[in-house]
Amino acid sequence: MRRPRPFKPFEKPVPGELFVWVKRVSYVELAIFIGLLFFWLAPGFETETMLFGWAHGIGFCALCVVIWVACVRHEAPYTLLAATLTPFGPIGSVIGIELIERKGWGIATERP
């Protein structure tokens, strides 16, 4: 269980255990989105397009909620939520995650 800590709204977030779930949900949602694009572009897959469309819609809402909770818990920067809410959707969240992990954008290295 997490220990409560003083509220400091301007400190940089530190990725925690929820950030791992953000990554997993982002990659699953990206795979669903790629499947949707494939079935939408290929002719004759109306049922598959509908199923992947529903899965993408529900998965994208779930992804946004998981990222929002991570932002509120100071485990992800709000810029990741902004990248997810762009028209690129799950592609934006995966790019944001890679920038956070590789370049350290918007995060602190350890808790003070």
Summary of the structure (lengths in Angstrom):
residues: 112
radius of gyration: 16.1
end to end distance: 18.7
largest distance: 56.5
contacts: 299
relative contact order: 0.19
helix: 65%
strand: 0%
